Amino acid sequence: MAFPLFIVSFNVLVFVLAVIYGHGQGDVFHYFQEGRLITFWSSFQLVAIAVYCWIIHERDRLRHSGPVWSSGSLIWALMALGFLFLAFDETLMIHENADFKIHEILDIPETNLTDRLDDFIVLFYGLAGFYFMWRFRSGLTPYLAVARKLVVPGILIFLAMVAADVLTNRRDIILDENLHNMLSLLEEATKIAAECLLLLGAYQSWKLSCSRSIT
């Protein structure tokens, strides 16, 4: 079985089984809660993306002399570190704990708006990533075909995930319980889908990097 088909199929399988077994236990979100199945699967995918990015960095680095910060491979090293950080964030709840700390340090009450600070921190992660990709875009130029097919859709799905997270953070915008639950599941689905597409993008970029090293 080809790797892309395997990854897509496995992601679908993990998500469906999490919903089915959670429903069987009386809580469809059981396996989506922190420290459970989806958390660790998500973290695994992020680590896999980071590994592919670092390998591409190493391969591209060998083609250029001079300091690393002047070569196009730098962006791949930055992305590797970024995705590795996200993997730790997923399991250690870094942005959620940052939300609590901000409330504590600034001594501000939790409101409908401030309770969504963790969602905006995730958005900040994404915006920071977009900035560095644009700033060091020369290192991504050889991989534009892959970016258009997989990475750009992954980024769009990530933005949809943030939007769904903001809407479902608490039941103050979406008042209908069924719709709220559907959007909450959509948020989890978009997170897994975005990671899946970014992993496939990193994999395809790695294959392209291998072919470039041969020629």
DRENLUM-521472 format. One line per field, with one value per residue: residue number from 0; residue in three letters; x, z, y of N, C-alpha, C in turn. Coordinates in Angstrom, 2 decimals. Example, Ala and Ser with C-alpha at 12.3 -4.5 7.8 and 13.67 -1.06 7.14 Angstrom:
# residues 2
k	c(0; 1)
r	c(ALA; SER)
n.east	c(13.19; 12.85)
n.up	c(7.80; 7.08)
n.north	c(-5.69; -2.25)
ca.east	c(12.30; 13.67)
ca.up	c(7.80; 7.14)
ca.north	c(-4.50; -1.06)
c.east	c(13.20; 12.90)
c.up	c(7.80; 7.87)
c.north	c(-3.30; 0.03)
***
This chain:
# residues 215
k	c(0; 1; 2; 3; 4; 5; 6; 7; 8; 9; 10; 11; 12; 13; 14; 15; 16; 17; 18; 19; 20; 21; 22; 23; 24; 25; 26; 27; 28; 29; 30; 31; 32; 33; 34; 35; 36; 37; 38; 39; 40; 41; 42; 43; 44; 45; 46; 47; 48; 49; 50; 51; 52; 53; 54; 55; 56; 57; 58; 59; 60; 61; 62; 63; 64; 65; 66; 67; 68; 69; 70; 71; 72; 73; 74; 75; 76; 77; 78; 79; 80; 81; 82; 83; 84; 85; 86; 87; 88; 89; 90; 91; 92; 93; 94; 95; 96; 97; 98; 99; 100; 101; 102; 103; 104; 105; 106; 107; 108; 109; 110; 111; 112; 113; 114; 115; 116; 117; 118; 119; 120; 121; 122; 123; 124; 125; 126; 127; 128; 129; 130; 131; 132; 133; 134; 135; 136; 137; 138; 139; 140; 141; 142; 143; 144; 145; 146; 147; 148; 149; 150; 151; 152; 153; 154; 155; 156; 157; 158; 159; 160; 161; 162; 163; 164; 165; 166; 167; 168; 169; 170; 171; 172; 173; 174; 175; 176; 177; 178; 179; 180; 181; 182; 183; 184; 185; 186; 187; 188; 189; 190; 191; 192; 193; 194; 195; 196; 197; 198; 199; 200; 201; 202; 203; 204; 205; 206; 207; 208; 209; 210; 211; 212; 213; 214)
r	c(MET; ALA; PHE; PRO; LEU; PHE; ILE; VAL; SER; PHE; ASN; VAL; LEU; VAL; PHE; VAL; LEU; ALA; VAL; ILE; TYR; GLY; HIS; GLY; GLN; GLY; ASP; VAL; PHE; HIS; TYR; PHE; GLN; GLU; GLY; ARG; LEU; ILE; THR; PHE; TRP; SER; SER; PHE; GLN; LEU; VAL; ALA; ILE; ALA; VAL; TYR; CYS; TRP; ILE; ILE; HIS; GLU; ARG; ASP; ARG; LEU; ARG; HIS; SER; GLY; PRO; VAL; TRP; SER; SER; GLY; SER; LEU; ILE; TRP; ALA; LEU; MET; ALA; LEU; GLY; PHE; LEU; PHE; LEU; ALA; PHE; ASP; GLU; THR; LEU; MET; ILE; HIS; GLU; ASN; ALA; ASP; PHE; LYS; ILE; HIS; GLU; ILE; LEU; ASP; ILE; PRO; GLU; THR; ASN; LEU; THR; ASP; ARG; LEU; ASP; ASP; PHE; ILE; VAL; LEU; PHE; TYR; GLY; LEU; ALA; GLY; PHE; TYR; PHE; MET; TRP; ARG; PHE; ARG; SER; GLY; LEU; THR; PRO; TYR; LEU; ALA; VAL; ALA; ARG; LYS; LEU; VAL; VAL; PRO; GLY; ILE; LEU; ILE; PHE; LEU; ALA; MET; VAL; ALA; ALA; ASP; VAL; LEU; THR; ASN; ARG; ARG; ASP; ILE; ILE; LEU; ASP; GLU; ASN; LEU; HIS; ASN; MET; LEU; SER; LEU; LEU; GLU; GLU; ALA; THR; LYS; ILE; ALA; ALA; GLU; CYS; LEU; LEU; LEU; LEU; GLY; ALA; TYR; GLN; SER; TRP; LYS; LEU; SER; CYS; SER; ARG; SER; ILE; THR)
n.east	c(0.84; 0.57; 2.25; 0.88; -1.85; -2.07; -1.66; -3.81; -5.99; -5.52; -5.79; -8.51; -9.60; -8.74; -10.06; -12.80; -13.07; -12.55; -14.78; -16.86; -16.26; -16.18; -18.81; -20.00; -19.26; -20.79; -20.00; -19.23; -17.02; -15.03; -12.50; -11.28; -10.51; -8.06; -4.92; -5.67; -6.49; -6.65; -5.12; -2.51; -2.15; -2.29; -0.02; 1.96; 1.80; 2.63; 5.27; 6.28; 6.06; 7.91; 10.29; 10.55; 10.83; 13.27; 15.04; 14.87; 15.95; 18.61; 19.41; 19.13; 20.90; 23.39; 23.84; 24.65; 27.19; 28.63; 27.25; 24.48; 22.28; 22.17; 21.35; 18.82; 17.87; 17.36; 14.69; 13.49; 14.66; 13.66; 10.93; 10.94; 11.65; 9.47; 7.22; 7.94; 7.76; 4.99; 4.11; 4.92; 3.36; 0.85; 0.70; 1.48; -0.15; 0.50; -0.38; -2.91; -2.29; -0.85; -2.90; -4.27; -2.24; -1.93; -4.38; -4.01; -1.64; -2.24; -4.44; -7.15; -10.67; -12.33; -13.86; -16.27; -14.72; -11.97; -11.67; -11.14; -8.51; -6.57; -7.28; -6.64; -3.93; -3.16; -3.84; -1.95; 0.38; 0.06; 0.11; 2.69; 4.13; 3.38; 4.57; 7.36; 7.62; 7.09; 9.10; 11.48; 11.12; 12.56; 13.79; 11.70; 10.88; 11.66; 9.77; 7.23; 5.17; 4.29; 3.43; 1.24; -0.60; -0.94; 0.01; -1.06; -3.93; -3.89; -3.19; -5.42; -7.41; -6.46; -6.99; -9.76; -10.13; -9.30; -11.28; -13.57; -12.89; -12.94; -15.65; -16.78; -15.70; -17.00; -20.47; -21.78; -21.94; -22.79; -25.72; -27.44; -27.43; -26.95; -25.90; -23.69; -22.19; -21.73; -20.11; -17.97; -16.97; -16.31; -14.23; -12.26; -11.97; -10.99; -8.54; -7.11; -7.21; -5.80; -3.24; -2.73; -2.63; -0.46; 1.54; 1.61; 2.42; 4.99; 6.16; 5.99; 7.60; 10.01; 10.50; 10.83; 13.06; 14.92; 15.06; 16.11; 18.63; 19.84; 19.97)
n.up	c(0.00; -0.83; 0.81; 1.17; 0.85; 2.93; 5.21; 5.02; 5.15; 7.67; 9.37; 9.00; 9.99; 12.71; 13.63; 13.21; 14.79; 17.29; 17.64; 17.53; 19.65; 21.75; 21.76; 22.46; 25.10; 26.19; 25.85; 23.26; 22.88; 24.39; 23.71; 22.56; 24.41; 26.46; 26.79; 25.87; 23.27; 20.69; 21.24; 21.52; 19.03; 17.37; 18.29; 17.53; 14.73; 14.33; 15.25; 13.30; 11.02; 11.75; 11.74; 9.01; 7.94; 9.09; 7.93; 5.25; 5.53; 6.20; 3.85; 1.88; 2.96; 2.49; -0.12; -0.27; 0.46; 3.12; 5.84; 7.76; 8.11; 5.84; 3.85; 1.87; 3.19; 5.82; 6.50; 6.60; 8.83; 10.78; 10.54; 11.33; 14.04; 14.85; 14.42; 16.14; 18.57; 18.56; 18.85; 21.48; 22.70; 22.22; 23.87; 26.38; 26.90; 26.48; 25.38; 26.52; 29.26; 29.23; 28.77; 31.26; 32.93; 32.00; 32.74; 35.50; 36.08; 35.11; 36.56; 35.73; 35.20; 34.04; 31.00; 28.29; 26.14; 27.04; 27.77; 25.44; 24.86; 24.58; 22.12; 20.41; 20.81; 19.52; 16.93; 16.67; 16.62; 14.08; 12.42; 12.95; 11.86; 9.14; 8.61; 8.84; 6.80; 4.59; 4.90; 4.55; 2.05; -0.19; 0.25; -0.01; -2.58; -4.53; -3.91; -4.52; -6.05; -4.52; -2.30; -3.29; -3.78; -1.37; 1.05; 1.12; 1.12; 3.61; 5.34; 5.03; 6.10; 8.68; 9.50; 9.42; 11.49; 13.71; 13.65; 14.17; 16.71; 18.19; 18.01; 19.43; 21.93; 24.30; 25.19; 24.07; 21.73; 19.76; 20.47; 20.26; 21.28; 19.80; 17.36; 18.37; 19.34; 16.94; 15.58; 17.33; 16.97; 14.30; 14.56; 15.74; 13.68; 11.61; 12.68; 12.72; 9.98; 8.87; 9.93; 8.75; 5.99; 6.02; 6.86; 4.67; 2.79; 3.75; 3.45; 0.63; -0.15; 0.92; -0.72; -3.15; -2.51; -2.27; -4.93; -6.12; -5.05; -6.33; -8.99)
n.north	c(-1.20; 2.21; 4.89; 7.47; 6.68; 4.87; 6.54; 8.37; 6.57; 5.44; 7.63; 8.26; 5.89; 5.91; 8.21; 7.55; 5.23; 6.33; 7.96; 6.03; 4.19; 5.98; 6.89; 4.50; 4.37; 6.28; 8.88; 10.73; 12.27; 11.21; 9.96; 12.07; 13.85; 15.60; 13.99; 11.52; 9.08; 10.57; 12.81; 11.75; 10.53; 12.73; 14.14; 12.32; 12.46; 15.09; 14.96; 13.23; 14.85; 16.82; 15.32; 14.61; 17.19; 17.95; 16.10; 16.88; 19.42; 18.70; 17.39; 19.43; 21.23; 20.12; 20.74; 23.30; 25.66; 27.64; 29.67; 28.35; 30.01; 31.51; 29.92; 28.25; 26.08; 26.64; 27.25; 24.78; 23.63; 25.36; 24.83; 22.16; 22.40; 23.93; 22.22; 20.18; 21.51; 21.97; 19.35; 18.80; 20.73; 19.71; 17.44; 18.37; 20.49; 23.24; 25.75; 25.92; 26.03; 28.40; 30.18; 30.01; 31.01; 33.64; 34.77; 34.52; 36.01; 38.59; 39.01; 38.90; 38.52; 35.54; 35.67; 35.49; 36.25; 36.34; 33.71; 32.49; 32.85; 30.85; 29.77; 31.86; 31.91; 29.58; 30.35; 32.36; 30.78; 29.63; 31.93; 32.86; 30.77; 31.04; 33.49; 32.96; 31.08; 32.68; 34.58; 33.12; 32.00; 31.24; 28.82; 27.10; 27.19; 25.12; 23.24; 23.98; 22.84; 20.70; 22.12; 23.54; 21.50; 20.05; 21.32; 23.96; 23.44; 22.13; 24.22; 25.89; 24.26; 24.14; 26.81; 26.69; 24.92; 26.46; 28.43; 26.86; 26.00; 28.38; 28.98; 26.87; 26.88; 27.54; 27.30; 29.76; 31.13; 29.30; 28.07; 25.91; 22.59; 20.19; 21.17; 22.47; 20.28; 18.93; 20.78; 20.77; 18.19; 18.52; 20.31; 18.68; 16.85; 18.47; 19.20; 16.76; 16.22; 18.40; 17.96; 15.50; 16.17; 17.96; 16.23; 14.48; 16.34; 16.95; 14.44; 14.05; 16.18; 15.34; 13.09; 14.40; 15.88; 13.82; 12.92; 15.16; 15.20; 13.15; 13.84)
ca.east	c(0.00; 1.34; 2.26; -0.22; -3.13; -2.02; -1.82; -5.18; -6.87; -5.32; -6.39; -9.96; -9.90; -8.56; -11.13; -14.09; -13.07; -12.65; -16.19; -17.70; -16.01; -16.60; -20.28; -20.34; -19.03; -21.71; -19.45; -18.60; -15.76; -14.16; -11.14; -10.76; -10.11; -6.61; -4.26; -6.24; -6.06; -6.45; -4.00; -1.23; -2.06; -1.97; 1.37; 2.78; 1.84; 3.44; 6.67; 6.64; 6.27; 9.17; 11.39; 10.69; 11.36; 14.70; 15.78; 14.95; 16.95; 19.94; 19.71; 19.32; 22.08; 24.58; 24.02; 25.07; 28.26; 28.35; 26.47; 23.15; 21.25; 22.14; 20.91; 17.38; 17.50; 17.04; 13.25; 13.12; 15.07; 12.70; 9.66; 11.13; 11.56; 8.10; 6.31; 8.30; 7.15; 3.55; 3.90; 4.98; 2.18; -0.33; 0.66; 1.70; -1.17; 1.25; -1.17; -3.99; -1.71; -0.52; -4.17; -4.49; -1.21; -2.23; -5.45; -3.48; -0.66; -2.90; -5.55; -8.36; -11.71; -12.57; -15.07; -16.45; -13.62; -10.66; -11.64; -10.70; -7.11; -5.81; -7.57; -5.88; -2.53; -3.00; -3.83; -0.63; 1.32; -0.10; 0.56; 4.15; 4.61; 3.21; 5.56; 8.68; 7.57; 7.21; 10.41; 12.52; 10.43; 13.48; 14.04; 10.50; 10.61; 11.69; 8.71; 5.97; 4.13; 3.77; 2.74; -0.08; -1.51; -1.16; 0.27; -2.04; -5.19; -3.68; -3.23; -6.81; -8.13; -6.02; -7.75; -11.12; -10.07; -9.25; -12.61; -14.48; -12.50; -13.46; -17.11; -17.23; -14.95; -18.08; -21.76; -22.32; -22.20; -23.66; -26.56; -28.06; -26.50; -26.58; -25.03; -22.44; -21.46; -21.30; -18.98; -16.85; -16.41; -15.69; -12.94; -11.32; -11.73; -10.13; -7.18; -6.49; -7.08; -4.71; -1.98; -2.57; -2.19; 0.89; 2.43; 1.77; 3.22; 6.38; 6.60; 6.21; 8.76; 11.18; 10.74; 11.35; 14.42; 15.75; 15.28; 16.99; 19.99; 20.38; 20.25)
ca.up	c(0.00; -0.90; 2.09; 1.30; 1.06; 4.29; 6.20; 4.95; 5.65; 9.11; 10.04; 8.98; 10.89; 14.09; 13.97; 13.26; 15.96; 18.48; 17.75; 17.80; 21.00; 22.69; 21.82; 23.21; 26.52; 26.63; 25.61; 21.95; 22.93; 25.39; 23.21; 22.04; 25.54; 26.65; 27.36; 25.38; 21.96; 19.63; 21.65; 21.22; 17.59; 16.83; 18.62; 16.69; 13.37; 14.37; 15.34; 11.99; 10.14; 12.16; 11.29; 7.56; 7.71; 9.44; 6.91; 4.07; 5.88; 6.10; 2.43; 1.18; 3.54; 1.88; -1.47; -0.19; 1.40; 3.84; 7.08; 7.58; 8.04; 4.51; 2.87; 1.84; 4.05; 7.16; 6.74; 6.96; 10.23; 11.60; 10.54; 12.16; 15.44; 15.09; 14.55; 17.36; 19.66; 18.54; 19.40; 22.93; 23.09; 22.16; 25.01; 27.65; 27.01; 26.70; 25.13; 27.51; 30.52; 29.03; 28.98; 32.70; 33.51; 31.64; 33.65; 36.86; 36.19; 34.90; 37.52; 35.00; 35.30; 32.83; 30.29; 27.01; 25.25; 27.57; 27.82; 24.12; 24.67; 24.09; 20.69; 19.70; 20.87; 18.42; 15.71; 16.64; 16.14; 12.64; 11.78; 13.05; 10.86; 7.81; 8.45; 8.57; 5.47; 3.63; 5.09; 4.00; 0.99; -1.22; 0.53; -0.34; -4.02; -5.28; -3.46; -4.69; -6.58; -3.36; -1.45; -3.87; -3.73; -0.04; 2.18; 1.13; 1.70; 5.03; 6.04; 5.03; 7.06; 10.01; 9.81; 9.71; 12.83; 14.69; 13.66; 14.86; 18.12; 18.77; 18.08; 20.35; 23.19; 25.30; 24.49; 24.13; 20.35; 19.24; 21.62; 20.05; 21.76; 18.72; 16.43; 19.10; 19.35; 15.57; 15.29; 18.15; 16.25; 13.10; 14.95; 15.90; 12.36; 10.84; 13.24; 12.21; 8.52; 8.59; 10.22; 7.72; 4.74; 6.22; 6.87; 3.28; 2.14; 4.17; 2.83; -0.80; -0.26; 1.17; -1.92; -4.15; -2.08; -2.63; -6.38; -6.45; -4.64; -7.27; -10.27)
ca.north	c(0.00; 3.44; 5.60; 8.44; 5.98; 4.30; 7.61; 8.87; 5.52; 5.26; 8.79; 8.06; 4.77; 6.36; 9.15; 6.84; 4.36; 7.19; 8.36; 4.86; 3.67; 7.02; 6.82; 3.29; 4.63; 7.32; 10.21; 10.65; 13.02; 10.58; 9.74; 13.34; 14.66; 15.70; 12.82; 10.27; 8.57; 11.56; 13.66; 11.08; 10.34; 14.05; 14.41; 11.44; 13.01; 16.31; 14.53; 12.69; 16.01; 17.44; 14.47; 14.79; 18.54; 17.99; 15.35; 17.75; 20.44; 18.11; 17.14; 20.71; 21.89; 19.55; 21.29; 24.70; 25.99; 28.87; 29.53; 27.78; 31.05; 32.12; 28.91; 28.03; 24.95; 27.12; 27.20; 23.41; 23.46; 26.11; 24.10; 20.97; 22.84; 24.38; 21.07; 19.47; 22.27; 21.70; 18.02; 18.95; 21.51; 18.84; 16.52; 19.08; 21.55; 24.48; 26.96; 25.98; 26.50; 29.81; 30.89; 30.10; 31.88; 35.03; 35.19; 34.61; 37.09; 39.88; 39.05; 39.27; 37.50; 34.76; 36.07; 34.78; 36.60; 35.92; 32.25; 32.03; 33.22; 29.69; 29.63; 32.89; 31.50; 28.62; 31.16; 33.01; 29.76; 29.52; 33.17; 32.87; 29.81; 31.64; 34.55; 32.38; 30.47; 33.78; 35.23; 32.25; 31.27; 30.74; 27.41; 26.33; 27.33; 23.85; 22.35; 24.70; 21.95; 19.97; 23.09; 23.87; 20.35; 19.49; 22.21; 25.06; 22.93; 21.87; 25.50; 26.35; 23.43; 24.62; 28.01; 26.24; 24.33; 27.56; 29.04; 25.94; 25.99; 29.62; 28.88; 25.82; 26.96; 27.44; 27.37; 31.11; 31.56; 28.23; 27.71; 24.59; 21.57; 19.27; 21.88; 22.69; 19.01; 18.66; 21.65; 20.31; 17.05; 19.07; 20.88; 17.57; 16.27; 19.37; 19.12; 15.54; 16.34; 19.34; 17.26; 14.47; 16.81; 18.49; 15.07; 14.05; 17.36; 16.75; 13.19; 14.27; 17.06; 14.50; 12.30; 15.33; 16.19; 12.67; 12.90; 16.30; 14.89; 12.18; 14.47)
c.east	c(0.88; 1.19; 1.13; -1.57; -3.19; -2.30; -3.25; -6.15; -6.76; -5.91; -7.91; -10.36; -9.81; -9.69; -12.47; -14.16; -13.18; -14.09; -17.05; -17.52; -16.37; -18.10; -20.72; -20.15; -19.91; -21.20; -18.65; -17.26; -14.73; -12.71; -10.53; -10.28; -8.60; -6.07; -4.83; -5.86; -5.72; -5.30; -2.67; -1.06; -1.68; -0.50; 2.31; 2.91; 2.72; 4.94; 7.14; 6.90; 7.62; 10.37; 11.62; 11.29; 12.85; 15.54; 15.93; 15.97; 18.37; 20.34; 19.99; 20.57; 23.35; 24.86; 24.59; 26.20; 27.89; 27.50; 25.04; 22.09; 21.17; 21.66; 19.40; 16.93; 17.06; 15.55; 12.81; 13.53; 14.09; 11.36; 9.78; 11.00; 10.13; 7.14; 6.65; 7.72; 5.65; 3.22; 3.94; 3.76; 0.94; -0.43; 0.79; 0.74; -0.52; 0.37; -2.36; -3.46; -1.28; -1.76; -4.42; -3.51; -1.48; -3.34; -4.92; -2.56; -1.33; -4.08; -6.82; -9.40; -11.88; -13.91; -15.19; -15.29; -12.28; -10.54; -11.16; -9.24; -6.30; -6.06; -6.75; -4.37; -2.23; -2.97; -2.49; 0.44; 1.28; 0.44; 2.09; 4.76; 4.51; 4.27; 6.93; 8.72; 7.70; 8.60; 11.54; 11.98; 11.36; 13.78; 12.87; 10.20; 10.65; 10.52; 7.32; 4.84; 3.48; 2.94; 1.33; -1.07; -1.88; -1.03; -0.75; -3.41; -5.07; -3.76; -4.67; -7.65; -7.74; -6.81; -9.21; -11.19; -10.09; -10.63; -13.61; -14.18; -13.03; -14.96; -17.58; -16.50; -15.89; -19.39; -22.39; -22.61; -23.15; -24.47; -27.18; -27.04; -26.03; -25.62; -23.67; -21.58; -20.94; -20.08; -17.75; -16.17; -15.72; -14.33; -11.88; -10.96; -10.79; -8.70; -6.45; -6.25; -5.93; -3.37; -1.69; -2.04; -0.78; 1.92; 2.67; 2.60; 4.70; 6.96; 6.91; 7.40; 10.05; 11.52; 11.34; 12.79; 15.38; 16.06; 16.20; 18.44; 20.66; 20.81; 21.39)
c.up	c(0.00; 0.42; 2.19; 1.57; 2.46; 5.33; 6.21; 5.55; 7.16; 9.90; 10.11; 9.97; 12.35; 14.51; 14.14; 14.50; 17.25; 18.71; 18.18; 19.24; 22.06; 22.87; 22.63; 24.70; 27.05; 26.43; 24.31; 21.93; 23.86; 24.91; 22.58; 23.17; 25.72; 27.29; 26.92; 23.92; 20.95; 19.96; 21.23; 19.73; 16.92; 17.07; 17.76; 15.28; 13.30; 14.46; 13.99; 10.99; 10.45; 11.66; 9.79; 7.25; 8.02; 8.42; 5.64; 4.31; 5.71; 4.64; 1.68; 1.69; 2.86; 0.50; -1.46; 0.82; 2.11; 5.06; 6.81; 7.42; 6.68; 3.44; 2.96; 2.77; 5.44; 7.47; 7.16; 8.39; 11.16; 11.66; 11.38; 13.63; 15.79; 15.29; 15.78; 18.58; 19.73; 19.10; 20.92; 23.44; 23.17; 23.41; 26.36; 27.86; 27.26; 26.50; 26.08; 28.85; 30.42; 29.24; 30.47; 33.36; 33.22; 32.54; 35.06; 37.03; 36.08; 35.84; 36.85; 35.12; 33.97; 32.23; 29.01; 26.06; 25.77; 27.66; 26.49; 23.82; 24.10; 22.60; 19.88; 19.76; 19.76; 17.08; 15.56; 16.16; 14.61; 11.91; 11.83; 12.02; 9.45; 7.56; 8.09; 7.21; 4.38; 3.69; 4.45; 2.86; -0.08; -1.01; 0.19; -1.83; -4.78; -4.96; -3.65; -5.19; -5.45; -2.49; -1.98; -3.68; -2.30; 1.10; 2.26; 1.62; 3.19; 5.86; 6.12; 6.02; 8.48; 10.42; 10.13; 11.11; 13.91; 14.80; 14.42; 16.36; 18.84; 18.98; 19.17; 21.69; 24.39; 24.57; 24.69; 22.74; 19.68; 20.41; 21.49; 20.39; 20.64; 17.73; 17.08; 19.09; 17.97; 15.21; 16.12; 17.51; 14.97; 13.41; 15.09; 14.55; 11.54; 11.36; 12.68; 10.70; 8.15; 8.83; 9.17; 6.42; 4.87; 6.27; 5.46; 2.49; 2.48; 3.54; 1.35; -1.03; -0.03; -0.07; -3.02; -3.80; -2.43; -4.10; -6.81; -6.09; -5.60; -8.56; -10.20)
c.north	c(1.25; 4.21; 6.63; 7.77; 5.40; 5.38; 8.13; 7.84; 5.37; 6.42; 8.65; 6.98; 5.21; 7.27; 8.43; 5.95; 5.16; 7.62; 7.17; 4.36; 4.71; 7.01; 5.61; 3.45; 5.77; 8.73; 10.16; 11.36; 12.39; 10.48; 10.99; 14.25; 14.61; 14.43; 11.50; 10.05; 9.65; 12.51; 13.03; 10.82; 11.66; 14.39; 13.57; 11.99; 14.26; 15.98; 13.99; 13.82; 16.66; 16.64; 14.63; 16.16; 18.61; 17.23; 16.18; 18.86; 19.91; 17.89; 18.44; 21.42; 21.41; 20.14; 22.70; 24.86; 27.30; 28.62; 29.09; 28.86; 31.74; 31.15; 28.72; 26.92; 25.39; 26.98; 25.80; 23.09; 24.16; 25.38; 22.83; 21.32; 23.26; 23.22; 20.24; 20.18; 22.00; 20.32; 18.05; 19.72; 20.63; 17.96; 17.23; 20.25; 22.91; 25.70; 27.07; 26.52; 27.96; 30.68; 31.09; 31.07; 33.35; 35.58; 35.42; 35.82; 38.46; 40.08; 39.56; 38.17; 36.77; 35.18; 35.25; 35.04; 36.07; 34.41; 31.66; 32.42; 32.06; 29.47; 30.64; 32.61; 30.51; 29.36; 31.87; 32.04; 29.71; 30.74; 33.29; 31.93; 30.38; 32.71; 33.98; 31.70; 31.52; 34.41; 34.43; 31.39; 30.71; 29.25; 26.51; 26.32; 26.00; 22.93; 22.97; 23.80; 21.16; 20.90; 23.38; 22.72; 19.93; 20.51; 23.34; 24.58; 22.64; 23.13; 26.02; 25.55; 23.80; 25.86; 27.67; 25.63; 25.41; 28.21; 28.17; 25.90; 27.22; 29.52; 27.92; 25.84; 26.87; 27.67; 28.75; 31.67; 30.56; 27.69; 26.33; 23.50; 20.64; 19.92; 22.13; 21.43; 18.66; 19.51; 21.27; 19.11; 17.51; 19.65; 19.79; 16.96; 17.15; 19.36; 17.91; 15.64; 17.27; 18.68; 16.20; 15.07; 17.37; 17.37; 14.56; 15.05; 17.21; 15.49; 13.38; 15.20; 16.29; 13.67; 13.19; 15.71; 15.06; 12.64; 14.04; 15.98; 13.92; 12.84; 15.45)
***
